[in-house]
Every structure is written in C-alpha cells, then in structure tokens.
Amino acid sequence: IALPEVSRQESQRQDSKQTMFRVNELAMQFYHEQLKRLPESNEVRKYLVTRGLSDELVNVYKLGYAPDDWSKLAEFFEGKRVPMAVAEQLGLVKRRTGGKSGHFDMFRHRLMFPIFSATGQCLGFGGRVFSKEQQPKYLNSPDSPAFHKGKVFYGLDTSAKFIRSEDEAIVVEGYMDWLALAKHSITNIVATLGTALTADHAKSIKRYTDRVLLLFDGDEAGKNAAARSLPILLNEGLHARGLFLPDQLDPDEYLQEHGSAELRKLIAGAPDLF
C-alpha cells in the first residue's frame, strides 16, 4: 500500500501546532506553580476553599493562577527562550506599543483552567476573575491553529473513558460546574467553554456515546440554551435528555444544598429533552 506523502506545507503546519502545544504546556506549568506558591492567607487560596477546591483537585486538574502583574509570564517565556510570536498567537502575551519594547501578559489576576485535548495536549486556557471590577468574568484563549472554542470541551481528557463506560455524556455550562460534579465523583461530564453547544461539540460526543444529558442552570437562559441545542443534537443522531435544576440553582449550588445523592436521583430520572 503506497502511503500518501505528507506535503511540506502540511508538515510545517503540524510542526507549528506542536510548538503551540509546548508553549501552552509551559504556561500551564507556570500558572500552576504560581498558585501553589500563594500563602494560605491569600484571597485566591481562600476563594478555592469557599468553592470546595482542595489542593488535590488543584493538582489533579492543574489549576493555576495568573499573577496580578503586567509581565510575569512574558518574563518567564523570555527566560525559557519561547518564540514570543507563538505566545502572541496563543493569546498569552501581547507586544507593547507606543515605542516600548517587550510584551505584557493577557491573563492577569485570574484563576486559570487549562483546557486539554482528549489526548492530553494543552490547547488553551480559561481564566476567571476575582474582582467585580475586572471584565469579562471569564476570558478564554482566542481561536488559533491549536484551539477552537466551538469545537472543544473542558474536561474531556479525563472524562472520555467514563462517558464510554456510562454510555452517556453529561454536558454542563462551565468550568466550575464541571469541577463541582467531579469532586462528587460524577465523572462522565464535559463542559462547554461559556459558548453555545455547536455541531462540532455534538460530533465530539458521538465518538464516545449516542446519549447525552444537558445539565444546565434552571433559569430562563439555561432553558433557552437547551432548546437551541436540541436540533443540533438530534441532527447528529444523539438521544438527548434534559435536567433543569430547581430554584434556578446551578450544579455547584444544588450540590452544596442537597448533596450528590439527590442530584444522582434527578440525573437518573431526567426526561427526554424533546
């Protein structure tokens, strides 16, 4: 069998993506180390405690912290001789303007969630603010050859095997929802990155199971998001169920008030989304 030759252009494209994955991996290690170095009295560590995110969870899911500093990551990259043009393309740093040299960090004073592919490559990041003055509340990496927000799920790298064994994927709306379920050992879960469910998301689920449960917030926005998702899921031949939590609670709030046993009962009895 004559194998098709990989064109030079395609080979260069693959090499470029691998470089991007390596730069993201370095950034992930940097953010994770910054979080681990914070003292217990720091507001970031206190926030993790209030959200029930133990040191074990921080280490398992490589959560990190982008320092409240203009150029700490940029300086780290320069010390590691990272190609800054690649770091710019990934949305990690930006070149200074106004005749100033060097770069500044794009993520500052945020809790960092690294986003991995199903095979464990670091594709990008989501960053959550700690103060109301900061906007937006969640900032994701921009689209790049390594990262496409509308095609990627958070948590698929750890949950893929559980989705296969449970023969159902539970889809939640964000990073904190995913972590809230994971810490209660509900493991067949993926999260959209603050975006609507897309046809690419549905195709991704289809690789592991034909069944999906949308676990969205019980407010009007959650119901509207589920309604928009239904034709996308049906078009991919997926059997969709829907669960809207009472009192407009999100999954984390519901688990804190009622516990995992009650949530498991609701999941087991969730009706068809149709």
PyMOL commands that set and color helices and strands:
alter all, ss='L'
color gray80, all
select helices_A, chain A and resi 8-37+43-50+55-60+72-79+84-89+156-166+175-182+199-206+220-235+246-248+251-258+260-268
alter helices_A, ss='H'
color red, helices_A
select strands_A, chain A and resi 64-66+93-95+103-105+110-116+122-129+138-140+169-172+189-191+211-216+239-244
alter strands_A, ss='S'
color yellow, strands_A
deselect
rebuild
show_as cartoon
